[in-house]
Amino acid sequence: MKSKKLLAVAGITMSAALLLAACSKAEKKADAPTTFSYVYAIDPSTLDYSVTSKSSTSDVIANLVDGLLENDKYGNLIPSLAEDWSVSQDGLTYTYKLRKGVKWYTSEGEEYAEVKAQDFVTGLKHAADGKSDGLTLIQDSIKGLAEYVSGESNDFSTVGVKAIDDYTVQYTLNQPESFWNSKVTTATMLPVNEEFLNSQGKDYGAATPSGILYNGPYILKNFTSKSVIEYEKIQIIGIRTMLRLTTSNLLSTMDLTKNH
């Protein structure tokens, strides 16, 4: 009987030791960096995502700035900065409710401001004023935008985008579009903080970490032309995963270090 009890105790001790070892390995595995690589072709010449639709910029911005909606890995539209949205019965008005507490960050990781509905109005106006090459996708969709872009109207308040309140942005279309939500995922529709935009002047969107603000999961920590692009995690929006990314253009690779 005594030997059986000793064996039982030994068995429990062994199980506990194995469990602790397994937990220790799991923790080490979770903390250990996981590296991925892929071909990285061209340095971005600008970070002004509202004005350019070049892939060299959009590929970088996709990691740094979030919009109303995004696509999951299956291509389905899911909430990002918009937690909910509705469509009017006539299909002409889309209203998006923003998540509260989402911040803009500087390249130093300092909070700059909260993301508000007005940022989406500012973003579209900046795209229109800058004659964005991405406007062709949306200028005939949004009421009054084509007239503003062509110069027929110089009053942006006539364009069908409104900040109803701090957390509600509304778009009015010229005609119903069942695929409209797919358009709000484009860089031309991303938000821009007006105060920062005005403070930077012509330097806004320069291809340096301090050229823009960040509201996505990463900030651009370092950009050295033809050498390194490095991202650092700051927050999680929607389904995004916290990552630290390092890109070496000389090696034509991008390394992502994943931390759980």
C-alpha positions, 0 to 999 in steps of 0.5 A: 500500500505504501509503495502504491502511495509513493508511486502515486505521489511520484506520478503527480510530481512527474505530471506537474514537472512535465506540465511546468516544462510544457508551460515554460516551452509554450511561454518561450515559444510565444516570446520567440520571434517568428520571421517571415520574408517576401520580396520588397520591390520599390521604396515609397517616394511619398507617404501621402496616401490620400493623393497617391495610389502607387503600390509602393506607398499603399503597401506600406500604408496598409500597415500604418493607417486604418480606414472605416472597413477592411477585408479579412483573409477571405476578402470579406468586408469587416469593421475596422475603425467603423464599428457599425454602419447603416444604409438608407432605404433608397441606397444613397446614404451610408452612415458609419459609427466610429469606434471611440478611443482610437488614437493618432500617434506620432512616429515617436509613439506619442498620442497626438489626438483621437480619431474623429469623424471630421478626419474622414472629411479632411482626408477626402478634401485633401485627396480632392485638393491634391488631385489624387490619382485614386479619385477616378474610383469615387468622384462620380459616386459621391454627390458633388465630388466631381463638380468640386474636383473639376472646379465647377464648385469651390465649396467642399461643403456641397460634397456628400461627406459629413461629420454628423458628430465626433463619431459619425461620418456620413456619405451621400451618393449620386446613385445606389451602389451595392459595392460602395463599401468596397470603395471605402477600403481604398487609400483615398478614403482614409482619414487625415488629421487636419491639425497635423496636415496644416502644421506640416504644410508641404512636408506632409506625407514626406517619405520619412517616419515623421511625415504622417500620423498613425492610427493603425497597429504599427508606426514607421520607426525607420526608413532608409532608402534602399536599405531598411523599412522598420515598423513598430507595434502600437495598437490593435484595430479590428482583426489586426495582429500586433507585429514588429516588421523589419524590411531590408530592400537590399536583400529584397526581403521583409522580416516580421517578428511576431509577439503574442 
